[in-house]
Amino acid sequence: MLTPPKDQEEMSNWLNYLFPNITPAMYDQDGCWVAFMKTRETAHNPPFSWMARAFTSSEKSGEIQNLQTRLFNEHGSDSCGGDKIRDNAVQLVISQTCASAWSREAFGIKTLSSTRGYALEEPAANCWIIGENNENKIAINVIRLTPVRQLSEVHQQIYKYVEATSQNRPTDTSLVIMYFDIWFDGPTYAYDLGYNLDVTQPVIDVLKSFASAEDLGYVLTRPFQWGNPVAEWY
């Protein structure tokens, strides 16, 4: 790999580092999400800033090489040309990177292990990270909510993931947490779920009700913004 970027607060620098073969390009030029994100700047965009900090956390923890390998396994080292499955998979891996950074801050976890595979598997069952500190062995199911037309569809997603998490929870783990990352919806992200209180509060209420019924902890974050959760309980 190349030397980590000097300006580690810039998300596009990290993507250039992790995907050196992908040329920055607009959607109408390429279609690949990684290529497009390389054209974006962190300034005034909280999701990009927190993404960069997650990559920095991974690098400081000695996990950046493994992260690149997983990104290549899911997306490929070259442009996907707009393959939605691979683009969604790489976003989920980045959400997991954010969840790992969050868990280090929240629990002082230094070493994390992760399950494999997202692109061709059901993420509700396979997107786990495992770690432990002096008090608990912790299992975190990382989930990206997907865009919807009606708020009720978010509630349905939450119910599905709560059920799947409960069914697949590790039997030897004392603390199980669902990490919900809200989808990134381009320039309109700041007007939707996570920011609009009238839309967000009902989602928090549903998440709290479903999770408590299954004795599960939860974290809800705006797109990639692991450092300032919208809601959390565990």
C-alpha positions in Angstrom: 0.0 0.0 0.0 1.0 3.6 -0.3 1.9 5.8 2.6 -1.3 7.0 4.4 -2.4 10.5 3.4 -0.8 13.4 5.2 -4.2 15.2 5.3 -6.1 12.5 7.1 -9.2 14.7 7.6 -10.0 14.6 3.9 -12.2 11.7 3.0 -11.2 11.7 -0.7 -7.5 11.4 0.2 -8.4 8.2 2.1 -10.3 6.8 -0.9 -7.4 7.6 -3.2 -5.2 5.7 -0.8 -7.5 2.7 -0.5 -8.6 2.6 -4.2 -5.5 3.8 -6.1 -6.8 2.3 -9.4 -10.1 4.2 -9.5 -10.0 7.6 -11.2 -12.2 10.4 -9.7 -15.3 10.9 -11.9 -18.8 12.2 -11.8 -21.7 9.8 -12.1 -22.4 10.6 -15.7 -18.7 9.9 -16.5 -18.4 6.6 -14.7 -21.3 5.6 -12.4 -19.1 4.1 -9.6 -19.9 5.4 -6.1 -16.2 5.3 -5.1 -15.2 7.3 -8.2 -17.8 9.9 -7.5 -17.0 10.2 -3.8 -13.4 11.0 -4.8 -14.7 14.2 -6.3 -16.3 15.3 -3.1 -14.6 17.5 -0.4 -14.9 17.1 3.4 -15.4 20.8 4.1 -18.9 21.5 5.3 -19.9 17.9 4.9 -20.1 16.1 8.2 -20.6 12.6 6.7 -17.3 12.9 4.8 -15.5 14.2 7.9 -16.6 11.3 10.1 -15.8 8.9 7.3 -12.2 10.2 7.2 -11.9 9.9 11.0 -13.1 6.3 10.8 -10.4 5.5 8.3 -7.8 7.3 10.6 -9.0 5.2 13.5 -8.6 2.0 11.5 -5.1 3.1 10.5 -4.1 3.9 14.0 -5.4 0.5 15.2 -3.3 -1.3 12.6 -6.3 -2.6 10.6 -6.1 -0.5 7.4 -4.5 -3.3 5.4 -7.3 -5.7 6.3 -9.8 -3.0 5.5 -8.4 -2.5 2.0 -8.5 -6.2 1.4 -12.1 -6.4 2.4 -13.0 -3.4 0.2 -11.3 -5.1 -2.7 -13.1 -8.4 -2.0 -16.5 -6.6 -1.9 -16.1 -4.0 -4.6 -13.0 -4.8 -6.6 -9.9 -2.7 -6.9 -11.2 -1.0 -10.1 -14.3 1.0 -10.9 -17.5 -1.0 -10.8 -19.1 1.2 -13.5 -22.2 1.7 -11.4 -22.8 -1.9 -10.1 -25.3 -1.1 -7.3 -24.6 -4.4 -5.5 -20.9 -3.6 -5.2 -21.5 0.0 -4.4 -23.9 -0.9 -1.6 -21.4 -3.5 -0.3 -18.6 -1.0 -0.1 -20.8 1.5 1.7 -21.7 -1.2 4.2 -18.0 -2.0 4.8 -17.4 1.7 5.4 -20.3 1.8 7.9 -18.7 -1.1 9.6 -15.5 0.9 9.8 -17.4 3.7 11.4 -19.0 1.2 13.9 -15.6 -0.1 14.7 -14.3 3.5 15.4 -17.4 4.1 17.5 -16.9 0.9 19.6 -13.3 1.9 20.3 -14.4 5.2 21.6 -17.5 3.9 23.5 -15.9 0.8 25.1 -12.1 1.1 24.8 -11.9 -1.9 22.5 -8.5 -2.2 20.9 -8.9 -5.4 18.8 -12.0 -6.3 16.7 -12.8 -9.2 14.5 -15.4 -9.0 11.7 -17.5 -11.5 9.8 -17.0 -11.9 6.0 -19.1 -11.1 3.0 -21.8 -8.5 2.3 -22.3 -8.2 -1.4 -23.8 -11.6 -2.1 -25.2 -12.4 1.4 -28.0 -11.2 3.6 -26.4 -8.3 5.6 -28.9 -8.7 8.5 -27.3 -12.0 9.4 -23.6 -11.5 8.4 -22.5 -8.0 9.2 -21.1 -8.5 12.7 -18.1 -7.2 14.5 -16.9 -8.7 17.7 -14.8 -7.2 20.4 -14.2 -7.2 24.2 -13.0 -5.1 27.0 -12.4 -5.7 30.7 -16.1 -5.9 31.4 -17.9 -7.5 28.4 -17.7 -9.4 25.2 -19.5 -7.2 22.7 -21.2 -8.1 19.4 -22.3 -5.4 17.1 -24.6 -6.0 14.1 -23.9 -3.2 11.5 -26.9 -2.2 9.4 -27.4 0.4 6.7 -30.9 1.5 6.4 -31.9 1.8 2.7 -33.8 4.7 1.0 -37.6 4.5 1.3 -40.7 6.3 0.0 -42.7 6.1 3.2 -41.7 6.3 6.8 -43.5 3.0 7.5 -40.9 1.3 5.3 -38.1 2.3 7.7 -40.2 0.8 10.6 -40.4 -2.4 8.6 -36.7 -2.4 8.0 -36.0 -1.9 11.7 -38.4 -4.8 12.7 -36.7 -7.1 10.1 -33.2 -6.3 11.4 -34.2 -6.6 15.1 -35.7 -10.0 14.4 -32.6 -11.1 12.4 -30.2 -9.8 15.1 -32.1 -11.6 17.8 -32.1 -14.9 15.8 -28.3 -14.6 15.0 -27.0 -13.2 18.2 -23.8 -14.9 19.4 -24.7 -17.2 22.4 -21.5 -16.4 24.3 -21.9 -12.6 24.1 -23.2 -10.6 27.0 -23.9 -7.3 25.1 -25.4 -7.3 21.7 -25.9 -3.9 19.9 -27.5 -3.0 16.6 -25.6 -0.2 14.8 -28.0 1.5 12.4 -26.4 3.8 9.9 -28.9 6.0 7.9 -28.4 5.9 4.1 -26.4 8.7 2.4 -28.8 10.4 0.0 -26.4 12.8 -1.8 -26.9 16.6 -1.3 -30.4 16.1 0.2 -29.2 14.1 3.2 -29.4 17.0 5.6 -33.2 17.3 5.1 -34.2 13.8 5.8 -34.1 11.1 8.5 -31.7 11.9 11.2 -32.1 15.7 10.8 -35.9 16.3 10.5 -37.2 15.8 14.0 -40.8 15.1 12.8 -39.5 12.2 10.8 -36.7 11.0 13.1 -38.5 10.8 16.5 -41.1 8.2 15.4 -38.2 6.0 14.1 -36.4 6.4 17.4 -39.5 5.4 19.3 -40.0 2.3 17.1 -36.4 1.3 17.4 -36.5 1.6 21.2 -39.7 -0.4 21.4 -38.5 -3.3 19.2 -35.0 -3.4 20.6 -36.0 -3.4 24.2 -38.5 -6.2 23.6 -35.6 -8.4 22.4 -33.1 -7.2 25.0 -30.9 -5.6 22.4 -28.9 -2.4 22.5 -28.9 0.1 19.6 -27.2 3.0 18.0 -28.7 5.2 15.3 -26.3 7.5 13.4 -26.7 10.0 10.5 -24.8 8.9 7.4 -21.4 7.7 8.5 -21.4 10.0 11.5 -20.3 7.6 14.2 -19.1 10.3 16.6 -22.4 11.9 17.3 -25.2 9.3 17.3 -28.8 10.4 17.0 -29.9 7.9 19.6 -28.2 5.1 21.6 -29.0 2.7 24.4 -27.1 -0.3 25.6 
